Amino acid sequence: MSLTLEAPQTEKQASTRKAGPRKRFGFHGGMMTPGLLLLAVLSFVPLFTIIAMSFSRVHLLGGVVFENVGFTYWARLFSDIDVWAQWLRTIVYFVLTVGLELVLGVLLALCLWKVVRARNLVLTLLLLPMFVAPVIVGLLGRFLTDSTFGLYSWVLGLLGYHGDILGGSTSAFLAVAAMDIWEWTPLITLIVLAGLTSVPQSVREAASLDGANGWQSLRHVLLPSISGVLLVALLIRSMDAIRYFDIISVTTNGGPADATKTVPIRLYETAFRFFDFGYAAVIGLVMLVVTIVIARVFVRVLDKKGLTR
């Protein structure tokens, strides 16, 4: 009797497995197909065009013409000392901004987490810089650091510094990094605060009953509990910081003496100032590869923690 009952069930399960993918693709797949095809066209056509440009000399007069030059631009990249210096400057800028944003974001999130009254008001005021366009942030920063009437220049003058903030190599680099930190630290704060509020009350109470003080609770309970959230925040900011352009372009445009010229500034300058589109395509593809590698590193770490399943 059991054999006769199992046979139809097995056939039904087999037919379900065969029809499953078609059924899942059915209505929802049909609705998503046009959008996915459009997204593929908008993504892959520019990518393949840039790859073709990296092996070509692009002529604009009389129409766009690609002249094949082989690996000339790629060989030029490996012999271009300026590009590698700009990559080193970009990495320093990346580590400085993302690192300080993470530290300050965690500290501000912990402070807000302890605030009971007027938390929403304080959080709203704290998040205001994040909603300002980066170009406006750059213009505001250039105004405040002006050596003639800038507020920050006046304050630094009282402290003994009378130089031009955006006119010195080190001070200009630190100034544009500070503008980036001011704008995007609230994003880290918001993400970390969301992670802190999701930590179970029972876990914190258990740590308190075990005699853990504030620092021990933070180190062994809170930070491990929100490690996945911290990684997501780092991933979001890292992918943006490695190709950041707006603030530097508005304030210093890579100066003085190339002190703030990062790879995105060099890419823009190569493409739209010197119209060397082939070499600009090579620089852009290297930036794309670096961004993908950074994203893959974070995703792999998240996967090891079991947070992407």
Secondary structure, 3 states (H helix, E strand, C coil): CHHHHHHHHHHHHHHHHHHHHHHHHHHHHHHHHHHHHHHHHHHHHHHHHHHHHCCEEEECCCCCEEEECCCHHHHHHHHCHHHHHHHHHHHHHHHHHHHHHHHHHHHHHHHHHHCCCCHHHHHHHHHHHHHCCHHHHHHHHHHHCCCCCCHHHHHHHHCCCCCCHHHCHHHHHHHHHHHHHHHHHHHHHHHHHHHHHCCCHHHHHHHHHCCCCHHHHHHHHHHHHCHHHHHHHHHHHHHHHCCCCHHHHHHCCCCCCCCCCCHHHHHHHHHHCCCCHHHHHHHHHHHHHHHHHHHHHHHHHHHHCCCCC
